[in-house]
């Protein structure tokens, strides 16, 4: 399928797809980091953070699938190798074993900020391309992360 099959201009969708693939790569690294935090969190905040990290990685996994399917809807292949994810991602891997709970939360806050920044860039590109479908999807992703940024910042007393 090509973008023109859903009434979008192919030439305007190329930058959208490129940015969606970059976001997809970042989401994969973020997802694995949050999973690591979920598995390795210890201490007094265990019960609170274990549940919150699970909520975050579950949402990320859903977003990963939606991003890949949107890229396919626009007629292009999504990134699908860890090699691509690692090379293209601005978010970097960390070893979560032994990390302090607040250090984990601060790392997730930073990653969410990176994802939001990438999503805001996509919103500008999709507006120019007239791609309301991608725009709506990205807006939904961003709203979830904005709310959770506030919650996580409050948790580490950085609100």
Secondary structure as UniProt FT lines:
FT   HELIX           3..6
FT   HELIX           10..40
FT   TURN            44..45
FT   HELIX           46..73
FT   TURN            74..75
FT   HELIX           82..88
FT   TURN            97..98
FT   HELIX           101..129
FT   HELIX           132..155
FT   TURN            156..157
//
